[in-house]
Amino acid sequence: MHRRTRSLLSTALATVTAVALIGVSLPASAASSALAPSAAVSAAAVEPVDATITVPRVENLPDDFIGGVDVSSVLSLEASGVVFRDSDGAPGDLFEILADAGVTDVRVRVWNDPFDANGNGYGGGDVDVERAIEISQRATDAGLGVLVDFHYSDFWADPAKQQVPKAWEGMTADQVAAEVGVFTRDAVRRLVDAGVDLRMVQVGNETNGGVAGVRGWDDMAKVFSAGAAAVRAEAPDTLVALHFTNPERAGFYADVAAQLDRRDVDYDVFASSYYPFWHGTPENLTAVLSHVAETYGKKVMVAETSWAFTLDDGDGHGNVVDLPSEATQYPVSVQGQADAVRAVVQAVADVGEAGIGVYYWEPAWLPVGPPAQLEQNKALWERDGSGWASSFAGEYEPEDAGHWFGGSAWDNQALFGFDGTASDALNIFSYVRTGAQAPRAVESVQPVALPVTEGDAVELPGEVTVLYNDGSSEQQAVTWSDAAQYIEGIGEYAISGVTDAGLAASATVTVSARNFLRNPGFEDADTSMWRSTGSGLTLRAWDDPRSGTHSAHFYAASAYSFELSQTVTGLPAGSYVARASLQGDGEGADGRVALSLSSSAVTGAPAVFGLDGWRVWSTPTTEALQVGADGVATVRISAGLPAGAWGTIDDLELVREPVPGADTTALRERRDAAAALDLATFIESSTAALPDAIARAEIVLAAASPSASAVAGALDALDAAVDALVLKDAATAAPARGVLSHDNGYDTGLLDGDFTLTMNMWWGQNATKLRVFENGVLISTVPLTFGGTSAQVARVAVAGKKNGTYVYTGELVNSRGVTAVQPVTVKVKDAAPGTPVLSADNGDGDGSYTLTADMWWGTNATSYRLFEDGALISEGDMVASSPAAQRVSVRVTDRSVGKHTYRVEFVNAAGGSESKTLTVTVKR
């Protein structure tokens, strides 16, 4: 008897005993219910339990409905030091924690040989049969049922990857089917012998278009049948499941079930993945599963689902879902996870008796360490296989794991916090039976997504939807940030707002280039504007669109080619580019799909798509092409592909060539520095302008091609907001008055344009900053260290001033106020360089001589220019060290007989001076 069974039975017996002790007879039916744990739980669940999340009870949920989780990565995570904790934060065994939360079953994936020749694991838990048995035994000991999921691969199997195990490479489909039978039978026997409560076996994982490297329904059916027969032979009471995904594809599941039925494939359960991010509505899920159940008499379930509680990353390896635009169906929160899972449970339960359960995928795939310890994390992922893939997997699966190996891409969808503490969402499989209630509270403000075509007005809504944890919602008026007025051209812009109730709101404004193609995503029923030739291409398919609900899908069982094109007329003359997105698998290196753009005069070079796997989108852009006055251009996709190559094309574009934007390096640096400031260290009233200035900068930085004026305006606003900040200090009054002085004329003996301003405050209340103004314009802000009433001094270097009179004023600032400093006036008379004297050493009268320019004393130059007969013949930099002498010598050769005139200019930031003209006569 397992621990969980003992616990529930003890509870039931205690109920019967208590009734007997108080002398109340119990009807036979009630006694039977008391001895049936699941029935007892259902009967007792009249009122929702108190919780931190709200979950309405699923009224039509069968008592034996599976509430399962896939925790295949657990052994590797534990080896990397991950500690699982219950909701109170107490460390515990993961399986005990799961059982106590109401989980009924555990799903375990199995790879044939997820190791290289040296025994290095590929990652993702390194789950072979031996490790699967260990996980399954621990689940069984905790009273949990077990589903074993055979991938029939050495690493991840999904719609894009159904790679044959290394040991089966080169085999025919019949041989692979035979190996599947032997492998499955051996593994199931070992699981049964180990005492595992083997409730279900999954023959393949997400086998939409293949299994064990085998493709085509006839051959796939052989593999499915071989796996099912092996399970029947070793564990006849265990359910056999087949697993597919993409329930959102119209007619797909109906076709799959029909294909299986035609070939008499033996199985009990039609299992589906269902991730709300990608797979349509729960209502559609119910409909497609109901069709399979009713038409073919099969049980149905969801084998994988999940939702995110945060968009933050926990370990330094990016997550699959990490953008607000990717998670819009539910709030990104613990409550949102509960909402999402409950909806899936309801969808499966609504199928009726055939709906047997839901499994949450990898709710415990936690960080092995925080992002700040990335290098340490990488070492653990490699050593223990606790990341999604190790570098060693690249030998087997080079296209994906070989490039992107690393940590958990799922930690933000766990049902545990990053520290390993179970969240209340882990109790979801208990709460769907009992119901759960929390005090009504705002769960989130639904983000606004506003698509805009370049040139159109940006009109944000006046209200936003506020969602509550009990599932209710309301509209609240919203005031948006003024930053929206700085939106300029193509880009994705984040705008913040505040509702009338003080709730933070957000909007994403996506400004897209004007697309001159018609029906670019195949959403409209009319596709007459597209010309399609060849074979294997289907327009308006439901398969894997990048956006919307339709795509152009390509596949053929034999080698094939196609061409898809659209000719556009009436284009304004100018430069254009084409873009398009493709995902799929070319089935080797021979396949090629390319995008090209042509005008009536020329065809541009093709841009080749990458065929990198399922939902790995390749979006090439053609080189710019000039469209003439006739306004005609053609966008064309050409493909030549081998048998079995598949994929989808979506979101084609013909747009004007983007204009290069201004340099934003300085703005980005200043924005980062401003955002890093700790505003708690400043007087609150002085910080008012900074958030708006940062928001303005972020709008400008989000533009694809920001203008120079937009960048300059954002920089000015940031600088002004930062300058307005006043540090908190211990001042008891405004600063004492300081005095400005200068050293012009004293430092070099010249009234030149380079000098130092000095502020002295001899005694009194200190300041935390000095602002210095030149003729009323701020030129410098100098931070000062507050020191009570001690003396303070600050210096400001001034350089490059032209001749003139300059009035310098200033103000000292502290937390108590501002005090003007005594101003100073500086007169500049010697700003330009001293006048040079030009000479030549052509005493012998030939055509080769040296010209020398001397400035004996005065303001120095930083560069020179030498002219011969009015033409510049030499220029260069000079080292300034006023008032020291300066000299430049230039050698000239092979000058023609006659007179040549020379003059030299000495230049600095304030101006220039010019020598008298020197005439040199060449006689021979």
N, C-alpha and C positions, 0 to 999 in steps of 0.2 A: 504494500500500500504506500502511495506516495505522500509526501508531507502535506501537499495542498489538499489531497483527498481526506487525509486524517483530520486536518483543521476544520474543513467544512462539515465532516461527519460528526466531529465532536460538538460543533455548534448546534447541529440538528438534534443530537441526542440530549444535549443540555436543555433544549427547548421542551422536548417531551418530558424530561425529568422534572423540570420546573412546574409544568402543568399538573403532573401527577402529585407533586408534593402539596400543591394548594387544593387538591381534592376535586379538580375539575376534569370531567371525562372529556376525552378527545375523540372526535369522530374518526372512523377508520380512514376516511379520505384525508383528513388533516394529519393523522399520524403518518400516512404514506408520504404526504408532502413534506413533513418535517424531516423525513429520512432522505428526501431528494434534494440535494444541496441547491441546484440551480433553481428549482421550483420554489424553494424556501426563500431564496433571495428575491425572486420576482414578486412573490406574494407580499413580502415585507415592504417593498419599495412603493409605498403609497404616496408619501410626500417627498419632494426633492431634498437631497441632503445639502447641508451648508457647505460652501466651497468658495474658492477665490475666482471661479469662472462660472458662467451660467450655461447649462446644457439641458435643453428640453428632453424629456424621456422619449425614446423611440417606442411607441406603443405596440407596434406589431412585431417586436423582436422575438424570435424563437428562443427558448431557454438554452438550446445547444448552439446558438450562433457563435461562430469563432471570432474572438477579438485577439488577433495575433500580431506579432512583431518579428521582423527579420533583424537578428543581432549577430550576423555572421562574422563581424569584425572583432568580436569580444576578446578572443584569446590574444590577438595581436595588441589590442588596446591595453589589456592588463599587463602584457609584457613591457609595454612602453610606460607603465606607471600610472595609467588612468585609474582613478578611484571613483566608483559609483556610490552615490549617497541617496538615502531616502529623502522624502520631502522635508524632514526635520534637519537634514544635513549630516545624519549619522552614516558613516561608511557601512556598506553591506554588500552581499553577493548580488550581482545583477539579476540573476534569475529569481531570487527570493523577493527582490524589490518589484520585479515585474509581476510576479504572482500576487503579491499583496496589493498591487494597484488594480487588479482585475483582469490582467492579461490571461488568456486561456491557452494560447499556443505560441510556439516559436518556429520560425522558418529559417532554414540553414541552407545556404548555397553550397554546391560542391563542384570543384574543378578537378579535372582528371590529374593533371600534373603541373601545378602552378609554381614550378621551381626550374632554375637553369641547371646545367650539368654539374655545377659546383654546389648545388643545394641552396642557392640564394633565392628567396621567395620573390614572387612577382608583386606582392602587396595585396591590398583589399582584404586582408585577413589571412592570406595564404591557405585558403580552406580546401584541403584535399579530403579524401574519405576519412582518413585517420582523425584529422582535426574536427571534421563534421561529427564523428562519433562522440568525441569528447564534449563538444557543445551540446549535442543531443542528450547525452547522459545527464549533464547538469540540468538541462531543462526538464527532463523526466523526473529527476530527483526533487525538483521544485513543484511537481504536480502539473507540469505543462505538457500539452500535446506537441508533437513535432511534425513539421512538414519539411521534407528534404527536397531541395531544388537542384536537380542535375542540369548543369549548363552544357555538358558534353563538349567542353572546350577546356583549354588550359588557363584561360583567363576570361574576362567579361564577355558574355554573350548578350546581344540585344539586336534590335532590327538592323542596325548597321554592321554588326560584327557577329558572325556565326562561324568562327574559325575552327577548323578541324584540329583536334589535339595532335601534338607532335607525333605521338606513336601511331596515329592513323593516317598520316599524310600519304598521299598517293593511292589510297584505297578507292575502290569503286563504291557506289552507294550500297550495294548488297553487302559488301565486306564491312562497311561502316556500320550498317544495321546489325550485323552479326556481332561486332565488337561492342556496340551499345547494349545488346542483350547480355553478353558475358559480363561487362563492366557493371551494369545495373544490378544483375542478379547477385554478383559477389558483394557489392556494396550494401544492398538491402539485407542480405543474409547476415553480414557483419553487424549491421545496425540492430537487427532483431536479436541476434545472439548477445549483444551488449545490453539487452533489456530496455531498449529505447521504445517509448510509447509512440510508435510510428503511425500517425493518423493519416498522412497523405504523402504521396510522392509526385513531384512535378517532373514530367518528362520534357525537358527543354525549357529555355527561358526566353520569353518574348520572341517567339519563333515565327514572326510575321512572314519572312521570306526564306527561311532556311533553318537548319538545325544540324549541328555537328559537321559543318562544312558542306552539307548536302542541300541542294536547292531543287525546286520543282515539286509539285504536290505528290506525284507518284513515288518519288524517292523519299521525300520527307515522310510520307505515310509509312514506308517501310521502317524508318527509324522510330517513329512514334509507336508503331505496333510492337517492335522488338522491345522497347523500353517497358511498355505496358505489360507484355507477356512476362517479362522478368519479374515485375512487381507481383503480378498474380501468382507466380510460382512460389515466391519466397514469403509473401505477406498477403494472403488472399483477402483479408479483411481491410486492407489499406486502400484508401481511395487513390485513383490515378487522375492527375490533373494535367491538362495541356494549357500552355500560357501564351497569350498574345497581347498586343497593345494597339493603340490608336482607335479606341472606340468612337472617336469623333468622326472618323472617315465613313461617310455615308455608304451603307451596304457592305462594308468590309467584313464585319463579324458574321453577317449572314452568309457571305461567300465562303469564309473560312470554315464555318460549321458545315456548310453544304459539301465542300471539298472533302472534309473528313468523313462525312456520312457516305459519300459515294464510294469511298475506299474502305469502308467498314473498319475504321480505326477504333480500337477499343479504349474508351476512357470514361471517367465518371464526371469530371468537373471541368468546365470551361472557365479558365481563370483569365482575368484582365488586369493589366496595369491601369491605374487611373490617377493621374496627377492633375489637379485643377489648373495648373499653369498652362497646360498644353492640350488636355483631352476633352474639352467641351463641357457640357452641363451635366449635373447629376441626373436630370430628367432624361437626357439622351442615354446616359449609361443604363438606367433602368430599362429603357425601351429596347436597346440592342441586346442586353442580357436576357430580357424576357423573351425575345424572339428565339434565341438559342434554346432556352429552357423549355418553352412551349412546343417548339417545332421538333426538337430532337430528344426531349426527355432528359436533359442534362442538368446537373447541379451547376451553379455559377457562383463566382466569388471575385473579389478584388484581391489580387496577390501582392500589389504594391500601391501605396499611396503615401502622401506626406504633405506638409505645409511648413512655412517658415515662421519662426517667432521673432526673428530679427534679420536685418540685412547686413549686420556687422559680420566680420570674419573672426574666427576664434583662434586660428593657428598659423596665419601667414600664407596659407594656400587659398586662392580664390574659390568662391563657392559657385555652384551651378546657377543658383538664383541669387542675385545680389543687387538688382536694380528695382526701384519702385514700379517701373513699367512692366516688370515681369511677374509681379504678384499683386494683382488688382482684384481678384475674385473675393478675397476675405481680408480682414485686417492682418497685418504682419505683427503677430503677437501671440501669446499663449492662448488667449481667448480665440484668436483667429484659427489657431491649430485645432482647437476643440470644435469650432464651427465647421471647419473643413472636414474633419474626420466624421463628425456626426452626420453631415450631409451624405458622405459616402456610405456610411452604415445604413442610413435611411433609404438610399437608392438601392442598395442590395436587398434590404429587407422588403422593399416594395415589389420585388420580383415575386415574392411569395415563398412557399416552402423550399423552392429550389435555390433560393439565395442563402448560402451557408456561412458566409463570413467575410471579414476584411482583415488584411495584414498591413501594418504600418512599416515602411521600409527604413531600416537602420536608424531607429530613434535614439540609439546610444553611441553613434559614431562621433565621439567627442574629440576636442583638441588634445594632443599629447603635451602641449605647452602653448603659451600665448604667442602672438605674432612677434613680440620683442625677442623671443628665443628661437627665431626661425632656424638658425644654423643647427642648434641642438635638436629641434624638431625634425629637421631633414635627416639627421643621423639616426633618430629613432625610427622614422618611416622606412629607411633603408634596412635597418637591422631587424626590425620586428614585423614589417609588412603592415604597419598600422595606418598608412596612407592609402589613397585609392590605387596608387601604382608606384612601384619602385623603379629605379633606373634599369634594374635587371629584366623588367618586363619588355624592354625595348627590343630584345632579340626575337621575341615571339610576336609582339604587336607594335611595330615601329611607328606606324602612322599617328597613333594617338598617345599611347603610353610612352612611346619612345621620345616624344617631344614634351609632353605635359605632365610627366610623373610628379608626384608630390603627396600632399597630405589629404585631409578630409575636405571634400568639396560639399559636405552635407551637414557640417556642424551647426549651421543656423536653422536646420530643420529637425534637430534632435528634440526629444521630449525631456531632456535634461539641460540645465544651464551649462555654460562653458566650464564651470567648476565641478560638474558632475552631480549636482543636486537635482533630484527629480522635480519637474514642474507639475503643476496640477493637471496639465494636459495628459500626463501619463495615465491618469485615472479615467480617461475617456471611455474605455470599454466597460468600466463599472458605471460611469455616469449615464451612459446611454440606456442602461437598464433602470437606474433609480431616478434619474434626473438630478440636476445640481443647480443650486441657486447662490448667487452672490448679490450683494447690494447693487442696485442699479447704478451704473457708472458709465461715463463716456469711454468707449473703447477706442475710437479713432475718428478723425475727420477725413472723409473720403478725398483722396487727392484729385485734383482737376487735371485732365489731360486735354490740351487745346492744340490741335493741328492747324497750322496757318500756312498758306502759300505766300511766298515772298512777294511783297508789295501790297498785300492785303492788311487791313487794320487788325490790330490785336485787341480783342474785346473779351476781357475776363468776366466770368459770371458774377452776378451780385449776391449769389447765395451758394453755400456748400452744404453737403449732406453730412450730418453728424451721426455716427453709428454708436449704439449702446450695446453693452454686453448681454442684454436680454434679447437681442435681435431686432429691436425697434430702431427707428431712425427719425430724424427731423431735419428741416432746413433751417439754416441760420445765415443771417446777413454777414457779409465779409468785407473787410477793407484790405485791399492789396497794397503791397509795398510800392512806393513811387519808382522803384528800380525798373518797373515794367516799361517806363517811358524811354529807357535807354536801349531797348531791343532794336537791333540794327542788322537786318539781313539774315542769311541762313544760319541756323544754329539751334541748339536745344537749351532753353533757358529755364532756370528754376526761379520761381517767384514765391515769396512768402506772404502770408496774410494773417489777419487776426479776425475772428468772428466777434459778433456783438457780445457774446458771452465770455470773450477772452481766450478762446481756444485757438491754438496755432493751426493755420491752414497752409496748404502748399499747392502750387500749380506748376505744371511743366508745359511750357509753350514750345512747340516744335515748329520752327519755320523751315519749310522745305523749298528747294528750288522749283520753279514752275516747270512741270513735266509736260512736254509737248506731245508725248505719246497718248493715245486713247486706249482705255481699258488696260492699263499697264500691269495690273495684278490679276486679270482674268476673272474679276468679280461680276462683271455684267454679262448677261446672257448673250448679247450680241458680240460675237468675236469676228465679224466680217472684216474688220480693219487689219486683222492678222492674216498673213499668208503662210500656210504650213505645207511643206512637201516632205516626201520620204515616208518613213514608217517609225512606229514606236512612240510617237508623241501624242498625248491627249490633253487638249485644252480644257480649262475649267474643271480639272480634277480636284478631288477633296484631299489628295495626299499631301501631307506635310507642307502647308503653305508657310511662307515666312511671315506674312501678315494677312489679315482677312481670313477667308474660309476656302479660297480656291487657289490653284496653281496650275502650271503646265507640267504634267508628269511624263517621264519617259522610262520605258522598259521594253525589252524584247528577249525572247528565249534564244534567238540566233543573232548573229552580227547584224547591225543596222545603222542607218544614218538618217538624219533629218535636217531640215532648215526651217527656221521660224523668222519671219521678217515683217516689218511695218514701215511703209513709206509715208512720210509726213510732208505736207505742202503748206505754203503760206508762212514759212518761218521768217522772222526778221533776219536780215543778213548779219552775220557775226560768227563767233567761234563757239562750237558746241562739243560736248562729250556725251558718251553713252555709258550707262551703268546697268548692271543686272545682278541678281543673286541666284546661286545654285547650291544645292546640297545633294549628296548622293555618293555612289561608289562606282568607279569605272571598271571594276573587276580586273585590275592589272594596269600595266603601264601603257597599253596600246590605245586606250580610249582617249578622245580629245573633244572638248566642247569649247568653242571660242565665240567671243562677242566682237562685232565689228561695226563701224560707222562709216557711211559713204555719202558723198554729195553727188550731184550730177556730173562733177568734173573729176573727182578722185575718190578712191577707196582707202580708208585709213588702215593702219596695221591692226591685226586682231589682238584682242586681250584674252588670254586663255584662263578658263575657270579651273579651280582646284576641285578634284573629286575626292574629298577628304573624309567622307563618312556621313552617317545619319545626323542631320541637324547641325552639321559643321558647315556653316554658310561661307561660300566664297563669293566676294563681290568685287570683281575687277572693274576698272574704269578705262575706257579707250583713251588714246591720245586725242588732243583737241583737233578739231577739223573745221575749216572755214567753209561756211555755207554762203553761197553767193546771192546775187539779187533775185535768182529764180526761186529761192526759199524752199528747196527740196533737199531732204536727207532721208536715208534709209538705215534703220537699226536692224541688224541681222545676227541671229545665233545659228551657228553651224556645228553639227555634231557627227562624229564617226565613232561608233562604240562597239565593243565586243559583246558577245552573248552574255546575258545576265546583268549587264550594266544598268543601273537604275538611278533615279533621282527626280528632283523637282526644280523648276525654274520659276522665279517670282520677282515681282517689284522691278520691272524694267523701267529705265528712265532715259529720256533725252532732254538735256538741260544745257543752259549756257555754261561756258567754261568759267569756273570760279575765278574771281579776281584776287590776287595776292593781298593779304591784309597787312596792316602796320605791325611793326615789331612790338610784341607784348612782354618781352623779357623783364623789363624794369617794372612794369605793372604787376606781373605775376610775383616777383620778388617782394615788392612792397605790400601786395595783398597778403602774402603768406606771413610777412613780418607783423602786419597789423592784426591778422587773425590769431597770431600766437600770443598777443599781449594778454596779460591777466588783468581784466578790467576791475577786478576786486581791489587792486592796488591804487586805483585812481578815484578821485572825487566823482560820485555818481553823476552829478549834473554836467561834468565835463565830457562824459562818454556818449552823450546823446547822439552826436553826429556820426560816430564811428560805424555802427551797424549798417546804416544806410550807405555810407561810403564803401564799405566792403561789399555790400550787395550790388552797388553800381559797378564796382570793379569786376565782380563775378559775371555780371551780365555781359560786359564788354569782352571778357576772356572767353565766354561761351560762344561768341560769334565766330563763324568760320573765317570771315575776312573783315575784321574790325577796321574802321577808318582811323587815320592818324588823329583826327580831332576828337574822336570818341576815347581813344587811349589817353590823350593829353588831358581831357576833361576828367576822366576817372582818376588819373594820377594827381591832379590838382585837388580833387575832392578828398582823396585819401590823405594827402599831405596836410591839408587843412584840418581834417578830423584828428589826425595823430597829434598835430601841433596844439590842438585845443585841450588835450588831456592834461590834467593836473594831478600830480601824485598826492596821495594822502601823506601827511607829515604831522609833526608835533608843534606846529606854529601856533602862537597865541595871538598874533596880529599879522597884518600885511607886511611884506618885506620892508626893511629900511631902504633909504634911497642910495643908489649907487651913482658912480660918476664914470662917464666915458672919456677916454683919451685916445690919442693916436701917436704914431712914431713917424709920420710922413715928413721927410726932410731931416730927421734925426738918424734914421737907419742907414741912409746912403749919402746924405747931403743933397739929395735931389727931391724935388716935389713931384715925384713920379707917381704912377698909378698903382704901385704895389706897396701896401703898408699893413700894419696890424692895429686893430682896434682893441683896447683893453678896458674892461669894466672892473672897477674896484668898489666894493662895498666894505667900508672900513670896520663897521661894528653895527650890530642890531639884528632884528629878526631876519633869519636866512630865507632864501628862495630855493625853489627846486628847479627853476629854469630861467634862462634869460632869452628874451626875444630882441633881436636887433633889426632896425629898419633903416633903409637908405632912401632918403627923399620920400619917406612915407610907405615904402614897399618892404615887406618882410624879406630879409636876405638870409637870416640864420637863426636857429633856435639851439641854444647850448644848455644841456642838462647840468644841473648843479647838485652837489651833495649837501643835504640839509644838515647843519651843524649847530643848531641853536642860535646863538648870537655872535658866533665867531666871524672873522673876516672872510669874504668871498671874493674870488677873482675869476674872470673869464676872458678869453681872448678869441678874436675872430680875424682870420686872415682875409684881406681884400686884395684882389689882383686884377690887372688889366683895365683899370679905369682910364678913360680919356681925360684930356684937359678939361677942367671945369670945377665947379664948387659942389660939394656933397655934404648934406646935413644928415648926421646919424643920430637916431633916437633909439630908445630901448625901454623895456619894461621888465621888472623882476616879478616873478609869479610864485606864490605858494598857496596853500589851501585856504588861507584867510583873505586873499585878495591880490591886487596887482598894484605895483608902484612904478611910476615913470622914473627913469634914470636921467641924470643931467646930460643933455645932448652935447655933441661936439661937431664942429664944422671942419672939413678937410678941403684944402684947395690943391688942385693938381695942375701944375704948369709944365712939367717935364715928362709927360706920359709917353710921348713918342720917343723912339730911339734918338740918340745923339746923331749929328750929321756926319756921315762918313766922307773921307777924302780918298779919291781914286788916283792911283799912280801906275806907271808902267816902266819896265826896265829895258825898253827897246832902243838902247843907245847905239847899237850897230845898224839899226834900220832894216833888219831882215823881217821876215814874216812870222817869226816865232818869238814869243815874249810872255812874261808873267804880269798879270794885272793884280794889283793889291789894293784892297779897300781897308782903310784904318779909321776907327772911331776912337779918339784918344782918351776921352773921359765923358761920362754921361750915362743916361739911361740905356741899358743894353737892349739889343735886338734878340729875337728868337729864330729869325730866318733872314735870308738875303735873296735878292734876285739881280742878276747881272745881264745887261742888255748891250748888244753890239749892233750899231747901225739900226737901232730901233727894234731889234729882234732879241727875244730872250735866249741866251746861250748857256746859262748856268743858274741853278738855284739849290738851296740846301738849308739845313737846320744849323742853328748856332746855340752855344751854351751861354745863357745869360747870367751875369754876376755883377750887377750894377754896383758902383759906377766904374768898374774896371774897364780898361781898354779892350777893344775887340778888333780882330783882323781876319780878313778872308783873302786868300790868294787863289787865282785861277790861271792856269797855263793855257795859252792859245798857240796854235801852230799853223804854218802854211797859209798865212794870210796873203792875199793878193796885193800887188803894188798899188799904192794909193793911200788915201786917208780913211781911217776908221774911227767912228765915234763910240764912246762907251759911257755908260752911267750905271750906278748901282743903287739899289734900294735896300735899306735896313728896315725890318718889320717886327713889331710885337703886337700883343693883343689890343693895345690902345691906338695903334696907327702905324705910320711909317715915315721915314725921312729919306731924302734923296741927295746924292752927291752932285756936285757940278759936273758938267760934261767934260770928258777927257778925250782929246783927239790924238791918235797915234798915227804917224806917217810911216808907211812901209816903202822903202826905196829900192829894195832888191829881193 
